[in-house]
Amino acid sequence: MNQQNINIILGNAAINNGNRGCVALSYTSIYLIDKVLSDAGIKYKLYMPDSGFNEKGVKSISVKGKNVPYTVINHALSYGVKGKLKSFAHYNDHKTSCRIFKEADFILDIGQGDSFADIYGVNRFNGINLIHREAIKYHKPYCLLPQTIGPFKNEPIKDEAVKAITKADMVMARDKQSYDYTKEIAPSQKNLKEYIDVAFFLPYTKQQFDKNYIHVGLNISALLWHGGYTQDNQFGLKDDYKTCVRSIIDYFLNQPNVKLHLIPHVVGSERGVENDYAVSFDLQKEYNNPNLILSPLFLSPVDAKDYISGMDFFMGARMHSTIAAFSSGVPVVPMAYSRKFNGLFIDTLDYNHLVDLKTDDNGAILDKIKDAFDDRDNISSLISNRLDGIVDAKKNAMISDLKEFFGINR
């Protein structure tokens, strides 16, 4: 590849979003893309068609002290009647974004981590899949960055997904279950590999807390607290999640020398079904206990990971909060509510210290958490082993394959 400017589109990568997990994926994807291209001396322009910003223009993120610029594209993609009307109403923006897609050299997609599936509904899938449709339409090389793929129970959605997977130049599954599933539904896709969630590679600075106490972190998912988007136990949890959370809080507040930190990972300025901060704020106020600490409202995923890295033990139902813990060496009990947890932690990382909210009752969940807390030193050693082995190997493989995708060293 010559060293001229290349144009890159990174899709389904939120930057302006209260979900710090989704933003962590975006930060790390940008960090890795920049590292691969900058190390090769290749100049590039990065475009973000759905970063969450309403205003278009050049922005930047800072990772490891380096500012990486990107250009926001508004009204880039559309589907259905409402989408067509939106494109018509903002014709100039739509025309500009079409030009950017036509001039793109490469398109990559992170799928918001776990949204290339139908578990969140048809509209979510259609929005996620638009980037694939545009890549196919303009005959651009495109790569699915590490993400959960599937499941697809809706047959029309499954057909669309298989088409997108088959046409891609490179497909990166972020866990073994996604890899096996993709291989099954799209056997003609030969450039499929198993990697790991890119948030494992998000840089951080370890935060220090008062060493006179054991600092325990708990991430409470507002989505589960409210029963999902449908508010009727959408994810099929075996037992009452609110009761489970309170039993965990009660247990740790009764432990000597423990400071329990409520650590929201999806935050916002208003109450809503997704806002972890609102739920944690209410609980901290309800308990009114000096040993129950509400963490700050993090302005970036790096801030969140910095804080979590200072914990001595952690539990969470937001997967990226548990990834922040694991990847910073903190003994962690992921609280699974979908196969994305099991596929990542059990299958890919060979890490069995998790609870399954869909199959475990609250008594079993608390017992497993107690056991893990008591065994946290051994768990810490296990995590260190996995980071030095599996995680490092996955990072090196991903960087190597991104070089291949961009045509470096050909």
Secondary structure by P-SEA (a helix, b strand, c coil): ccccbbbbbbccccccccaaaaaaaaaaaaaaaaaaaaaacccbbbbbcccccccccbbbbbcccbbbbbbbbcccccccaaaaaaaaaaaaaaaaaaaaaaaccbbbbccccccccccccaaaaaaaaaaaaaaaaaccccccccccccccccaaaaaaaaaaaaaccbbbbccaaaaaaaaaaccccccbbbbccccccbbbbbbbcccccbbbbbbbbcccccccccccccccccccaaaaaaaaaaaaaacccbbbbbcccccccccccccaaaaaaaaaaaacccccccccccccaaaaaaaaaaccccccccaaaaaaaaaacccccccccccccccccccccccccccccccccaaaaaaaaaaaaaaaaaaaaaaaaaaacaaaaaaaaaaaaaaaaacccc
